[in-house]
Amino acid sequence: MNLFKQKVTYYYDEEFGTFNYSTTHPMKPLRVAITDDLVGHYGLKQYMNCIVRCINLVDEDVLTQFHSEEYINLIKIITPENKCQHEDQLYRFNFMEDCPVLDRLFDFCLCQTSGSVGAACVIADQKSNIAINWSGGLHHAKQSEASGFCYVNDCVLGILELLKTYQRVLYIDIDIHHGDGVEEAFYLTDRVMTCSFHKFKEYFPGTGHIDDIGHDKGKYYAVNFPLNEGLNDDSIQLIFKPVIDSIMENFRPDVVMLQGGTDSLSGDRLGCFNLSIKGHGSCTEYLKKFNVPIIMVGGGGYTLRNVPRCWTYETSLALNVPIPDNIPDESDYKIYFGPEYKLHLPISNMEEQNSKEYLEKNISQRIQNKFEPGCAQIDHYAIGKESRQKIDYQELFSSYNDKREEMQLEQNQDQQE
């Protein structure tokens, strides 16, 4: 039986929206639940292979392929109730105001990471051309450190799974913040190229200088494009296309992971770029032209009503299925999108502080860095199917089908009432 009837696979765990950093914290996992609601009510799920839960894919052994055992052990046991007993470890592993101790923190990390590792497996098994996990993309987490609202780096773990099958992986980051955790993890290898377009100068995390290009075998395999405030649609298209063209031509990746943080959108609560949703989505559209498998993950995004707009639109781009501008009346979260109730909104009048001369100079510097397709063999991540995650796809799709039947029964009961 062919369970994968579509070219796009979509992951969402309904538990994810129930997690909460705090009432005042800008990171809201609810944004992923709202995205899923919009994706469903726009009718996009019928065009995708939908997986609602694959948490059994990830356990402590998977997490410690990158993170230290001591760090993961703390995440397993720490709770808001017992955190006072672990103050030294919390300080050591950077559990500060940005990264508070969540209730069910370990489960949160499993939910977020299983989607990215599962996406990597789906791509590696050639079940789909595109795999989507909007709950992923938490790119700041380090080997033994929580950072920037991120605890476990699902991007790194997903890439490590890909490296068991593929020789070369390209990671692209269009979050307004530099993808420092992913770059640091692969800074010394030529099998993973990281490419980040981000705000620089007096902005978290403070890394991603244009001269940070990798080291040792990884020299020239880290690409950074530092930017100023006000980046608009014209500018992102001006820089994204030639940089990605150069990488695709020279590095020739087998697979791409696109981190689509939406804090680069106009009006983001923490951001200072000025991209429209269509401008943000233009990166996805352009990547698809290369016909290379893509994993699409989430990331930042702190204006709650705009994150689902963007990720729903980009889901439609992945599918080549146009969707109307009006927010569906059936959406359980329609109130969040008022008073316009539209998918696309105008951008602000923020000044573009990236001159054409500045952008073209940086483009030239990026393209001048010469690199060859990676051929290094990393012992710990040696290519080999025997080390791959084993997935019971029948079980995964049975879970989704059961859930879909439950939803249909509920809808029928509501209509009868």
C-alpha positions in Angstrom: 0.0 0.0 0.0 1.4 3.4 -1.0 0.9 5.7 2.0 2.7 8.6 0.3 0.3 9.7 -2.4 1.5 13.3 -2.4 4.8 15.0 -3.1 4.6 17.1 0.2 4.5 15.7 3.7 3.3 17.9 6.5 3.9 17.3 10.3 1.9 18.7 13.2 1.5 17.4 16.7 -1.6 18.8 18.3 0.1 18.8 21.7 2.5 21.5 20.5 0.0 24.4 20.8 -0.7 23.5 24.5 2.9 24.4 25.6 3.4 27.8 27.1 6.6 29.7 27.9 4.8 32.3 30.0 2.0 34.8 29.6 4.5 37.6 29.0 7.1 35.7 26.9 7.1 36.6 23.2 7.5 33.0 22.0 4.0 31.5 21.6 3.8 27.8 20.5 0.1 28.6 19.9 1.2 30.2 16.6 1.8 26.7 15.2 -1.6 25.5 16.3 -3.2 28.5 14.5 -1.1 27.8 11.4 -2.4 24.2 11.4 -6.0 25.5 11.8 -5.5 27.8 8.7 -3.8 25.1 6.7 -6.8 22.8 7.4 -9.5 25.3 6.7 -7.9 26.5 3.5 -8.3 22.8 2.4 -4.5 22.3 1.9 -4.3 19.0 3.9 -6.0 17.1 1.2 -2.9 17.7 -1.0 -0.4 16.5 1.5 0.7 13.4 3.4 -0.2 14.4 6.9 1.5 13.1 10.0 0.1 14.2 13.3 2.4 12.6 15.8 5.8 10.9 15.5 7.2 11.6 18.9 8.4 8.0 19.2 11.0 8.8 16.5 13.0 10.9 19.0 14.4 9.9 22.4 17.3 10.7 24.6 19.7 8.8 22.3 18.7 10.9 19.3 19.0 14.2 21.2 22.4 13.3 22.5 23.7 12.8 18.9 24.3 16.5 19.2 23.5 17.7 22.7 25.5 16.7 25.8 24.1 14.0 28.1 24.2 16.2 31.1 22.3 18.9 29.4 19.5 16.6 28.1 19.3 14.9 31.5 18.6 18.3 33.1 15.8 18.9 30.5 14.3 15.6 31.3 14.0 16.2 35.0 13.6 20.0 35.4 10.1 21.4 36.2 8.8 24.8 37.4 8.3 23.2 40.8 11.8 21.7 41.3 13.9 24.3 39.5 15.1 25.8 42.7 16.9 22.6 43.4 19.0 22.9 40.2 20.0 26.6 40.2 23.6 25.9 39.5 22.9 23.7 36.5 20.3 26.2 35.2 22.8 28.9 35.3 25.4 26.8 33.7 23.2 25.8 30.8 21.8 29.3 30.3 18.2 28.8 31.5 17.6 32.6 32.0 14.7 34.8 31.3 14.7 34.1 27.5 14.7 30.4 28.1 12.5 29.7 31.2 11.8 26.3 32.6 8.6 25.2 30.8 6.1 22.8 32.2 6.7 19.4 30.3 9.9 20.8 28.8 11.2 17.4 27.7 7.9 16.7 25.9 8.1 20.1 24.2 11.6 19.3 22.9 10.5 15.9 21.7 7.4 17.3 19.8 9.5 20.0 18.2 12.4 17.7 17.2 10.5 14.7 16.0 9.0 16.7 13.2 12.4 17.7 11.8 13.9 14.3 12.3 10.8 12.7 10.8 11.0 15.1 7.8 14.6 14.1 7.3 13.6 10.4 7.3 10.7 11.1 4.8 13.1 12.9 2.5 15.9 10.3 2.9 13.4 7.5 2.2 12.4 9.4 -1.0 8.7 9.4 0.2 8.3 13.1 -0.6 10.1 16.0 -2.3 9.1 18.5 0.4 8.6 17.9 4.1 7.2 20.6 6.4 7.6 21.1 10.2 6.5 24.5 11.3 7.1 23.6 14.9 10.8 23.3 14.2 13.5 25.7 13.3 14.7 26.5 16.8 18.2 27.4 15.5 19.9 29.0 18.5 20.3 26.0 20.8 23.9 24.9 21.4 25.4 21.6 22.4 25.1 22.4 26.1 23.2 25.6 26.2 19.7 26.9 25.8 19.7 30.2 23.9 17.2 32.6 22.2 14.0 30.7 23.2 15.6 27.5 22.0 16.4 24.4 24.0 17.1 21.6 21.5 18.4 22.3 18.0 16.0 20.3 15.8 17.7 21.8 12.7 21.1 20.2 13.6 19.4 16.9 14.6 17.5 16.8 11.3 20.6 17.5 9.3 22.5 14.8 11.2 19.8 12.4 10.1 20.2 13.5 6.5 23.9 13.0 6.6 23.4 9.3 7.2 22.1 9.2 3.6 23.3 12.3 1.8 26.8 13.6 1.1 26.0 17.3 1.1 23.3 19.3 2.9 22.5 23.0 2.5 21.0 24.9 5.4 19.4 28.3 4.6 18.2 30.7 7.3 15.9 33.7 6.6 15.0 34.4 10.2 16.0 37.9 11.2 18.4 36.4 13.8 21.6 34.7 12.8 21.4 30.9 12.7 24.3 30.6 15.1 23.6 27.2 16.6 23.5 25.5 13.3 26.5 27.3 11.9 28.5 26.5 15.1 27.6 22.8 14.9 28.9 22.4 11.3 31.6 25.1 11.3 34.4 22.6 10.6 32.9 20.4 7.9 32.5 20.7 4.2 29.5 18.4 4.1 27.1 21.0 5.4 26.9 24.5 4.1 25.1 27.1 6.3 23.8 30.3 4.7 22.2 33.0 6.9 20.6 36.3 5.9 20.2 38.3 9.2 20.2 41.5 11.0 23.7 42.4 12.3 25.2 45.0 14.7 23.7 45.4 18.2 21.3 42.6 17.6 20.9 39.1 19.1 22.9 36.8 19.0 25.7 39.2 17.7 27.3 36.6 15.4 27.3 36.2 11.7 29.9 38.6 10.5 30.5 38.5 6.7 34.0 37.3 7.4 32.8 34.3 9.4 33.2 31.7 6.7 34.0 28.4 8.5 37.3 26.9 9.5 39.5 23.9 8.6 37.7 21.7 6.2 34.7 23.9 6.7 36.4 27.1 5.3 34.0 28.8 2.9 31.2 26.5 3.9 29.6 29.1 6.2 28.0 31.9 4.3 26.8 35.0 6.2 24.9 38.0 4.8 24.7 40.7 7.5 21.9 43.2 7.0 20.7 46.5 8.4 17.2 47.5 9.4 14.3 47.9 7.0 15.1 45.0 4.6 12.3 45.0 2.0 11.0 42.7 -0.7 13.1 44.1 -3.5 16.3 43.8 -1.4 15.7 40.2 -0.3 15.2 39.2 -3.9 18.3 41.1 -5.0 20.5 39.2 -2.6 18.9 35.8 -2.3 18.9 34.8 -5.9 22.6 35.4 -6.8 23.9 34.0 -3.5 21.8 30.9 -3.8 22.6 30.5 -7.5 26.3 30.5 -6.6 25.9 27.9 -3.8 23.7 25.6 -5.9 26.2 25.8 -8.8 29.3 25.2 -6.7 28.2 23.2 -3.6 25.5 21.2 -5.4 23.6 20.1 -2.3 21.7 16.8 -2.3 19.0 18.3 0.0 18.1 21.7 1.5 16.7 22.7 4.9 15.0 26.1 4.8 14.6 27.8 8.2 11.7 30.2 7.6 11.6 32.3 10.7 8.9 35.0 10.3 10.4 37.7 12.6 11.8 39.1 9.3 8.3 40.2 8.4 7.1 43.8 8.6 5.6 44.6 12.0 7.1 41.7 13.9 7.1 42.3 17.7 10.9 41.8 18.0 12.0 42.3 14.4 13.1 45.3 12.4 12.9 44.1 8.8 10.1 45.1 6.4 9.3 42.0 4.3 5.8 41.3 3.1 4.4 37.7 3.3 4.9 37.4 -0.4 8.5 38.7 -0.2 9.3 36.2 2.5 7.7 33.4 0.5 9.7 34.4 -2.6 12.6 32.5 -1.1 10.6 29.3 -1.0 9.4 29.8 -4.5 12.9 30.4 -5.8 14.4 27.3 -4.0 11.7 25.1 -5.6 13.1 25.9 -9.1 16.3 23.8 -8.4 14.3 20.6 -8.0 16.2 19.6 -4.9 14.4 18.0 -1.9 13.5 20.6 0.7 12.7 20.5 4.4 10.8 23.6 5.5 10.9 24.4 9.2 9.7 27.3 11.3 11.7 29.5 13.6 11.2 33.0 15.0 8.1 35.1 14.6 6.5 37.0 17.5 3.4 38.9 16.1 0.9 36.1 16.7 -1.5 37.0 13.9 1.2 37.2 11.2 3.2 34.0 11.7 0.3 31.7 10.7 -0.5 34.0 7.7 3.1 33.5 6.4 3.5 29.8 7.1 0.1 29.0 5.6 0.9 30.9 2.5 4.3 29.1 2.2 2.5 25.8 2.7 0.4 26.7 -0.4 3.6 27.6 -2.3 5.1 24.2 -1.5 1.9 22.6 -2.9 1.5 25.0 -5.9 -2.1 25.5 -4.7 -3.3 29.1 -4.7 -5.4 30.2 -1.8 -7.8 33.2 -1.4 -6.8 36.3 0.5 -9.8 36.1 2.8 -9.3 34.2 6.1 -11.7 31.2 6.1 -14.9 31.9 8.1 -14.6 28.4 9.6 -11.3 29.1 11.3 -11.4 28.7 15.1 -8.9 31.6 15.3 -10.5 34.0 12.9 -10.7 36.7 15.6 -6.9 36.9 15.6 -6.9 38.2 12.0 -9.2 41.2 12.4 -10.1 43.8 11.5 -8.8 43.0 8.0 -9.4 39.2 8.0 -7.0 39.0 5.1 -4.0 36.7 4.5 -1.8 39.5 3.1 -1.3 42.9 4.7 0.6 46.0 3.6 4.1 46.6 4.9 5.0 49.6 7.0 6.8 52.8 5.8 10.0 51.8 7.5 13.1 53.2 5.8 15.2 50.7 3.9 18.7 51.1 5.4 20.4 48.5 3.1 21.6 50.5 0.1 21.9 48.8 -3.3 25.6 49.5 -3.2 26.0 47.8 0.2 24.0 44.8 -0.9 25.9 44.4 -4.2 29.2 44.7 -2.4 28.3 41.9 0.0 26.9 39.8 -2.9 30.3 40.2 -4.7 32.2 39.1 -1.6 30.0 36.1 -1.1 30.4 34.9 -4.6 34.1 35.4 -4.7 34.6 32.8 -1.9 35.4 29.6 -3.8 34.4 26.2 -2.6 34.0 22.7 -4.0 31.4 20.1 -3.3 32.2 18.5 0.0 33.8 15.1 0.1 34.8 14.8 3.8 33.8 11.6 5.6 32.8 12.3 9.2 33.2 9.1 11.2 30.4 9.9 13.7 27.9 10.6 10.9 29.1 8.0 8.4 26.8 7.5 5.5 25.0 4.2 5.8 21.3 3.0 5.8 22.0 0.8 8.8 22.3 3.8 11.1 19.1 5.4 9.9 16.0 5.8 12.0 13.5 3.0 11.4 9.9 4.4 10.8 6.6 2.5 10.9 4.9 4.7 8.3 1.7 2.6 8.6 1.4 3.5 12.2 2.0 7.2 11.6 -0.7 7.5 8.9 -3.1 5.3 11.0 -2.8 8.0 13.7 -3.7 10.7 11.2 -6.6 8.8 9.7 -8.0 8.1 13.1 -7.8 11.7 14.0 -9.4 12.8 10.7 -12.3 10.4 11.3 -12.8 11.9 14.8 -12.8 15.4 13.4 -15.4 14.4 10.7 -17.7 12.9 13.3 -17.5 16.0 15.4 -18.3 18.2 12.4 -21.3 16.0 11.5 -22.6 16.2 15.1 -22.2 20.0 15.0 -24.1 20.3 11.8 -26.9 18.0 13.1 -27.2 20.2 16.2 
